[in-house]
Amino acid sequence: MTLDRKQKDLAKKLARLSLDAGGQISTERVQAVLSSLGSQTVRARRALLKAYLHYLQIEDRRSRLLVEHAGDISPSELESMRDRLGKKYGRTLRLETRVNAALIAGLRASVGDDIYESSVAGCLAALQSALL
């Protein structure tokens, strides 16, 4: 069963209702949303739950700061970056770090679909595309 526009909007609203004041997904709020869906038919509920899960995953990505780095980076720098980007996005960001030797030097930070690149590999890729 596919969802119409009204049902997709409902799934988006339910996903937004599942967030706490800091923009993080709240277990208690998710449980409240799920319990409110009990009155629908199984077929309608399944389609709505799939859409709800999709929008929750989007919200989860928007709340995650993934920092990939080639070398060492201090915890204070990471916290500072998380705080500044958290203010920009208006929510508390969950910090995840990953070593990525392919960056050569520097770092790449991403929040949701936004990517902030400050690495040698990124500069080389930009230079290569400008020359071709």
C-alpha positions as CSV (number, residue, x, y, z in Angstrom):
1,M,0.0,0.0,0.0
2,T,1.4,3.4,-1.0
3,L,0.9,6.5,1.1
4,D,-0.9,9.6,-0.2
5,R,0.3,13.1,0.5
6,K,-1.8,13.4,3.7
7,Q,-0.4,10.2,5.2
8,K,3.2,11.2,4.3
9,D,2.6,14.5,6.1
10,L,1.3,12.6,9.1
11,A,4.4,10.4,9.2
12,K,6.6,13.6,9.1
13,K,4.6,15.1,11.9
14,L,4.8,12.0,14.0
15,A,8.6,11.9,13.4
16,R,8.8,15.6,14.6
17,L,6.7,14.7,17.6
18,S,9.2,12.0,18.5
19,L,12.0,14.6,19.1
20,D,12.9,16.1,22.5
21,A,13.7,19.8,23.0
22,G,17.3,19.2,21.9
23,G,16.3,17.7,18.6
24,Q,17.2,14.1,19.6
25,I,14.8,11.1,19.2
26,S,13.1,10.4,22.5
27,T,12.3,6.8,23.4
28,E,9.3,7.8,25.4
29,R,7.9,10.0,22.6
30,V,8.4,7.2,20.1
31,Q,6.5,4.8,22.4
32,A,3.7,7.3,22.7
33,V,3.5,7.7,18.9
34,L,3.5,3.9,18.4
35,S,0.8,3.3,20.9
36,S,-1.4,6.0,19.3
37,L,-1.3,4.0,16.0
38,G,-3.0,0.9,17.5
39,S,-6.4,1.8,16.2
40,Q,-5.5,1.6,12.5
41,T,-5.8,-1.5,10.3
42,V,-2.7,-3.6,9.9
43,R,-2.2,-2.8,6.3
44,A,-2.5,1.0,6.8
45,R,-0.4,0.9,9.9
46,R,2.4,-1.0,8.1
47,A,2.7,1.6,5.3
48,L,2.6,4.5,7.8
49,L,5.2,2.8,10.1
50,K,7.6,2.4,7.1
51,A,7.2,6.1,6.3
52,Y,7.6,7.0,10.0
53,L,10.8,5.0,10.2
54,H,12.1,6.7,7.1
55,Y,11.6,10.1,8.6
56,L,13.0,9.1,11.9
57,Q,16.2,7.9,10.1
58,I,16.4,11.3,8.4
59,E,16.0,13.1,11.8
60,D,18.7,10.8,13.3
61,R,21.2,11.7,10.5
62,R,20.4,15.4,11.1
63,S,21.4,14.9,14.8
64,R,24.7,13.2,14.1
65,L,28.0,15.0,13.5
66,L,30.4,12.6,11.8
67,V,34.0,13.8,11.8
68,E,36.4,11.8,9.6
69,H,40.1,12.7,10.1
70,A,43.4,11.6,8.8
71,G,45.6,12.4,11.8
72,D,45.1,13.1,15.5
73,I,42.5,15.6,16.5
74,S,42.1,16.8,20.1
75,P,38.9,16.1,22.1
76,S,38.6,19.9,22.8
77,E,38.6,20.7,19.0
78,L,35.9,18.0,18.5
79,E,33.7,19.4,21.3
80,S,34.2,22.9,20.0
81,M,33.1,21.8,16.5
82,R,30.1,20.0,17.9
83,D,29.0,23.0,19.9
84,R,29.4,25.5,17.0
85,L,27.6,23.3,14.5
86,G,24.9,22.4,17.1
87,K,24.2,26.2,17.4
88,K,24.1,26.5,13.6
89,Y,21.6,23.6,13.3
90,G,19.6,24.5,16.4
91,R,19.9,21.0,18.0
92,T,22.2,18.9,20.1
93,L,24.5,16.9,17.9
94,R,25.8,13.4,18.6
95,L,29.5,13.2,17.9
96,E,31.0,10.3,16.0
97,T,34.6,10.1,14.8
98,R,36.3,7.9,12.3
99,V,39.9,7.7,11.1
100,N,40.1,8.0,7.3
101,A,43.6,7.7,5.9
102,A,42.3,8.5,2.4
103,L,41.9,12.1,3.4
104,I,45.8,12.4,3.6
105,A,45.6,15.3,6.0
106,G,42.7,17.4,7.4
107,L,39.2,16.4,8.1
108,R,35.7,16.0,6.7
109,A,32.6,16.7,8.9
110,S,29.0,15.9,8.0
111,V,25.7,16.7,9.5
112,G,22.8,15.1,7.7
113,D,23.3,15.8,4.0
114,D,25.7,18.8,4.6
115,I,29.4,18.1,4.2
116,Y,32.3,20.3,5.4
117,E,35.5,19.3,3.7
118,S,39.0,20.6,4.8
119,S,41.3,17.9,3.7
120,V,44.2,17.5,1.2
121,A,42.2,14.8,-0.7
122,G,39.3,17.2,-1.1
123,C,41.6,20.0,-2.4
124,L,43.2,17.6,-4.8
125,A,39.8,16.4,-6.1
126,A,38.7,20.0,-6.6
127,L,41.9,20.8,-8.5
128,Q,41.5,17.7,-10.7
129,S,37.9,18.6,-11.6
130,A,39.0,22.1,-12.4
131,L,41.7,20.9,-14.7
132,L,39.6,18.4,-16.6
